Amino acid sequence: MAYDAYLAERIRHKFKELNIPFEDKKMMGGICYLVDDKMCIGIVKEKLMARIDPEKTEEAFLKPGCRDMDFTHRPMKGFIFVEPEGIDRDQDLEYFIRLALEYNPKAKSSKKKSK
């Protein structure tokens, strides 16, 4: 699956502007940005995926284009999708990036598979 390369560049630019060290990794048919080895933000096709504080989900849903992340056809707690119209403006994209970065220190790290 392809992902929105322009959106990927906008995210990289914002992380660099905010001086946030990150790693990008292709996964889930798109790309994910890891901060402190934890999934933070990603892109699935043309949608933004963000890992946010579950307690902030209702607040995020007030923003245009924001909805439950249902990648597996079931909503995933603490993850949201944002449709392209919800992140057209840089300030809207930054809102979701900051929401994800705010939660990142509290998020649990994925367990690494032992080889």
C-alpha positions in Angstrom: 0.0 0.0 0.0 1.1 3.5 -0.7 0.9 6.4 1.7 0.8 10.1 1.2 4.4 11.2 0.7 3.6 14.9 1.0 2.0 14.3 4.4 5.0 12.2 5.4 7.3 15.2 4.5 5.1 17.6 6.5 5.3 15.4 9.6 9.1 15.0 9.3 9.4 18.8 8.9 7.3 19.4 12.0 9.3 16.9 14.1 12.5 18.6 13.0 11.0 22.1 13.7 10.0 21.0 17.2 13.4 19.4 17.7 11.9 15.9 18.3 14.2 12.9 17.7 12.2 10.3 15.8 12.6 7.2 13.6 10.3 6.4 10.7 9.4 2.8 10.0 7.3 1.2 7.3 4.5 -0.8 8.9 0.7 -1.4 8.7 0.9 -0.7 4.9 2.0 2.8 5.6 4.6 4.6 7.7 4.9 5.2 11.4 7.0 7.7 13.3 8.4 6.4 16.5 9.4 8.7 19.4 11.4 7.1 22.2 10.9 3.7 20.4 7.1 4.1 20.7 4.6 4.4 18.0 3.5 8.1 18.0 2.1 9.2 14.6 1.7 7.4 11.3 0.1 7.5 7.8 -2.2 4.8 6.4 -2.9 5.6 2.8 -3.9 9.3 3.0 -5.1 9.3 6.6 -3.1 10.4 9.6 -3.0 7.9 12.5 -2.2 9.3 16.0 -1.7 7.5 19.3 -3.2 9.8 21.9 -4.3 9.8 25.5 -7.6 7.8 25.5 -9.0 10.5 27.8 -8.5 13.1 25.1 -10.3 11.1 22.4 -13.7 12.9 22.7 -11.9 16.3 22.5 -10.1 15.2 19.4 -13.4 14.0 17.8 -14.6 17.6 17.8 -12.0 18.4 15.1 -13.1 17.9 11.5 -12.1 14.5 10.0 -11.2 12.9 13.2 -12.6 9.4 14.0 -11.8 6.1 15.7 -9.0 4.2 14.2 -10.6 1.0 13.0 -7.7 -0.5 11.1 -8.8 -4.0 12.2 -12.5 -3.1 11.8 -12.8 -2.5 15.5 -12.0 0.8 17.2 -8.6 0.7 18.9 -8.5 2.6 22.2 -6.0 5.4 22.2 -5.6 5.6 18.4 -7.4 7.9 16.0 -7.5 8.4 12.2 -7.8 11.9 10.8 -9.0 12.3 7.2 -7.1 14.6 4.9 -9.6 17.5 5.3 -8.8 17.5 9.0 -5.1 18.2 8.5 -5.0 20.4 5.4 -3.8 23.4 7.4 -0.4 23.2 9.1 -1.9 24.3 12.5 -4.4 21.4 12.3 -1.6 18.9 11.6 0.4 20.4 14.4 -2.5 20.0 16.8 -2.6 16.2 16.3 1.2 15.9 16.4 1.3 17.8 19.7 -1.5 15.6 21.1 0.4 12.5 20.2 3.7 13.9 21.6 2.0 14.8 24.8 0.8 11.2 25.3 4.1 9.6 24.2 5.9 9.6 27.6 2.9 7.8 29.1 2.4 5.3 26.3 3.6 1.8 26.8 6.4 0.6 24.7 5.8 -2.3 22.3 7.6 -5.4 23.4 10.5 -6.2 21.2 10.5 -9.7 19.7 13.5 -11.7 20.8 15.5 -13.3 18.0 
